[in-house]
């Protein structure tokens, strides 16, 4: 379970994110600049809220009153950046093993082989990121995340840098990963078609404020109705 109840003052508004995830992956959905990515960064520990609490299962990641603010590497939260943030001077294998430096060498090598197979990266082990396709980069970034055994997976616009054809080829693959993952997953998107294929629930975000969670199809029907009314 992931509980989020935070506020953070930004230039345009004050982010007010309050929601709970309990093994039913939701999508933070809203226009660009609505505060969706900032919410994920606060959960991951990349940004610090001004006030509030973030709790993942039985661990408090952030509590402003108790002065708890775990560093990102201790949160066990995997963050898939929009541009994947791979290390350009490392090979595919190097990028993946960067997520498991604390493991003994034998365990690290075994886990690397497992992740290479799981994310269909066989034959790419010695390639560098600038020689990979968008889909290959995404799989390497996901493998690096899973190398650290995360308890939560944050997907920040995971298809934004891919062309339309590749995006729709990869959506079923990402859906399988989400369903197989035993932890909590949050998707950030402003594409309702992506959301409909990946998440059964939506958390609308407007000017930094999260709204009440709603069934994805119910939300889609409301969007469609509102669009027709405007016409």
Helices and strands as residue ranges (DSSP letters): E 2-9, E 14-21, E 26-29, H 36-44, E 51-56, E 59-63, E 68-69, H 72-75, E 77-80, H 92-97, G 98-100, H 105-118, G 129-131, H 134-147, E 152-156, H 164-180, E 184-189, H 192-198, E 201-206, E 209-210, E 214-215, H 216-230
